[in-house]
Amino acid sequence: MAAAQGRLSDGAGGMDEANEGDRDGGRSAPLPFRAAVDALRAARLRPQIEIEPVPAPKKLAPFAYALEAAVVDGEQELADGRLVLLHDPAGHDAWHGTFRLVTLIRAELEPEMAADPLLPEVCWSWLTGALQARGLTYGEPSGTVTRASSHYFGGLAERPAASQIEIRASWTPREGLGGAPDTGAHLAAWCDLLAQVAGLPPAGPGDASVVTLPQRRGPQSR
């Protein structure tokens, strides 16, 4: 599975830092965090999405749990991303809560799609729309949508130009009974976004009006 590299939108710490102690929801972690992690582990997702736990960042919060996912078509990956659950039992002024979800998603684009001036706004609306479609309440959303193009020269001149979209975002999931948010539903919404960016058709009935990116030319081989 290709890793979504880079720093998360909350700014502190990289995506490749190792787990430490009970940051993954072990017995000494607070009960709300353990419940939130258990809900992530129990979530059932569409079969095109492969997901696995990965080392969580150490510096963003006292407790953290991370997942890496890829949208797979045969032996090719159409998109990949990471989702990190952060928890600070004392609360965090910027979060306005004790939990925070942070994500990084990447996918390849056709050059003409990358040139669309409305693409960043559309991609951000996919994130908020995915959360709303699941009936989730959240606060303090923030993030960036970045598109980049690569052109090759010299010994690499035969390669076609490549374009990529990258979504970095974070939001505060509202806490439910027992102080834990419905992380399973938030993970499902995140996977909806990941599939949409990858160009997959909607998974559920009644979603035919949802616009997705077309599948990219030459997705990344696994």
C-alpha positions in Angstrom: 0.0 0.0 0.0 1.4 3.4 -1.0 1.8 5.7 2.0 0.4 9.2 1.9 3.4 11.1 2.9 3.7 14.7 4.2 2.7 16.7 7.2 -0.9 16.9 8.5 -2.9 20.1 8.5 -2.5 20.7 12.2 1.1 21.3 11.6 3.1 19.6 14.3 4.8 16.2 13.7 5.1 14.1 10.6 3.1 11.1 9.4 6.0 8.7 9.8 6.6 8.9 13.5 6.4 5.7 15.6 3.7 4.7 18.1 4.6 5.2 21.7 3.2 3.4 24.8 -0.6 3.1 24.7 -1.1 5.7 22.0 -2.9 3.1 20.0 -5.7 2.6 22.5 -4.1 0.2 25.0 -5.3 -0.5 28.4 -3.8 2.6 30.1 -5.4 5.0 27.5 -8.5 6.9 28.6 -11.8 5.0 28.2 -13.3 7.4 25.6 -10.1 7.1 23.4 -10.2 3.3 23.7 -13.9 3.3 22.7 -13.1 5.6 19.7 -10.3 3.4 18.6 -12.4 0.2 18.9 -15.1 1.8 16.7 -12.5 2.5 14.0 -11.2 -1.1 14.2 -14.8 -2.5 13.9 -15.9 -0.4 11.0 -17.0 -2.2 7.8 -16.0 -0.5 4.5 -16.6 -1.0 0.8 -14.3 -3.8 -0.6 -12.4 -1.5 -3.0 -10.8 0.2 0.0 -7.9 -1.5 1.8 -7.1 -0.2 5.2 -4.6 -0.9 7.9 -3.3 0.7 11.1 0.1 2.5 10.9 2.3 4.3 13.4 0.7 7.4 14.7 2.4 10.8 15.2 3.8 11.4 18.7 3.7 15.2 18.9 0.2 16.2 18.0 -1.7 15.0 21.1 -1.2 12.8 24.2 -3.0 10.0 22.4 -3.2 9.2 18.7 -4.3 6.4 16.4 -3.6 6.3 12.7 -5.0 4.4 9.7 -3.7 4.2 6.1 -6.1 3.4 3.2 -5.9 2.9 -0.5 -8.5 2.6 -3.2 -7.6 -0.4 -5.2 -8.6 -1.5 -8.7 -7.0 -4.9 -9.4 -3.3 -4.3 -8.9 -3.5 -0.5 -9.1 -4.1 2.1 -6.5 -6.3 5.0 -7.6 -5.9 7.1 -4.4 -4.4 6.8 -1.0 -4.7 8.6 2.3 -4.2 8.6 6.1 -6.6 9.4 8.9 -5.4 10.2 12.4 -7.5 10.3 15.5 -6.1 12.6 18.1 -7.2 12.9 21.8 -6.3 15.3 24.5 -8.3 14.6 27.7 -7.6 18.1 28.9 -9.2 19.6 25.8 -7.6 21.8 23.1 -8.5 25.5 22.6 -8.1 25.2 18.8 -10.2 22.1 18.5 -13.0 23.2 20.9 -13.1 19.6 22.1 -11.0 16.7 23.2 -10.9 14.8 19.9 -9.6 15.8 16.5 -9.6 13.9 13.2 -6.8 14.8 10.7 -6.4 13.6 7.2 -4.2 13.6 4.1 -5.6 12.2 0.8 -3.9 12.1 -2.6 -4.9 11.0 -6.1 -3.7 11.4 -9.7 -5.7 13.6 -12.1 -6.1 13.9 -15.8 -4.4 17.2 -16.8 -7.7 18.7 -18.0 -9.4 18.0 -14.7 -6.4 19.6 -12.8 -6.8 22.8 -14.9 -10.4 23.3 -13.7 -10.4 26.5 -11.6 -13.2 25.3 -9.4 -11.5 22.0 -8.5 -10.3 23.1 -5.0 -13.7 24.3 -4.0 -15.3 21.2 -5.3 -12.9 18.9 -3.5 -13.5 20.7 -0.2 -17.3 20.4 -0.7 -16.8 16.7 -1.1 -15.3 16.5 2.4 -18.1 18.5 4.1 -20.7 16.7 2.0 -19.4 13.3 3.0 -19.7 14.2 6.7 -23.2 15.7 6.2 -24.4 12.7 4.2 -23.6 10.5 7.2 -25.6 12.8 9.5 -22.5 13.7 11.4 -22.0 16.9 13.5 -18.5 18.4 13.7 -16.8 21.7 14.4 -13.8 23.8 13.5 -13.1 22.4 10.1 -9.9 23.6 8.4 -7.6 22.4 5.6 -6.1 22.9 2.2 -6.7 21.5 -1.3 -3.5 21.5 -3.5 -3.1 20.5 -7.1 0.3 20.0 -8.6 1.6 19.2 -12.1 4.8 17.6 -13.1 6.4 18.0 -16.5 9.4 15.8 -17.6 12.4 16.8 -19.6 15.7 15.4 -20.9 16.1 11.7 -20.1 12.5 11.7 -18.7 10.9 13.6 -21.7 9.0 10.5 -22.8 6.9 10.5 -19.6 3.5 12.2 -20.0 2.8 15.2 -17.8 1.2 14.1 -14.4 -1.1 16.0 -12.1 -2.1 15.3 -8.5 -4.7 16.5 -6.1 -4.0 16.6 -2.4 -6.5 17.2 0.4 -5.3 18.0 3.9 -7.9 18.7 6.5 -8.9 18.4 10.1 -12.2 18.7 12.1 -13.5 18.1 15.6 -16.0 15.2 15.8 -18.8 15.9 18.3 -18.6 13.7 21.4 -21.4 11.3 22.2 -22.4 9.3 25.3 -19.4 8.4 27.3 -17.4 11.2 25.8 -16.4 9.3 22.6 -17.4 10.5 19.1 -18.9 8.1 16.5 -15.5 7.5 14.9 -16.9 4.5 12.9 -19.3 6.8 11.1 -16.5 9.4 10.6 -14.3 6.7 9.1 -17.1 5.7 6.7 -17.5 9.3 5.6 -13.8 9.6 5.1 -13.8 6.5 3.0 -16.7 8.0 1.0 -14.4 11.0 0.2 -11.5 8.8 -0.6 -13.6 6.7 -3.1 -15.0 9.9 -4.6 -11.6 11.4 -5.2 -10.5 8.1 -6.7 -13.3 8.2 -9.2 -15.4 5.3 -7.9 -19.2 5.4 -8.4 -21.3 6.0 -5.3 -21.6 2.9 -3.1 -25.2 3.4 -1.9 -28.5 3.8 -3.7 -29.8 7.2 -4.4 -26.4 8.8 -4.9 -26.3 9.0 -8.7 -26.2 12.8 -8.6 -22.8 12.8 -6.7 -20.1 14.0 -9.0 -16.8 12.1 -8.9 -13.4 12.5 -10.5 -13.0 10.3 -13.6 -10.5 7.5 -13.2 -7.0 8.8 -13.9 -4.8 7.7 -16.7 -2.2 5.2 -15.5 -2.9 4.9 -11.8 -0.1 3.9 -9.5 0.9 0.3 -9.6 1.1 -1.5 -6.3 
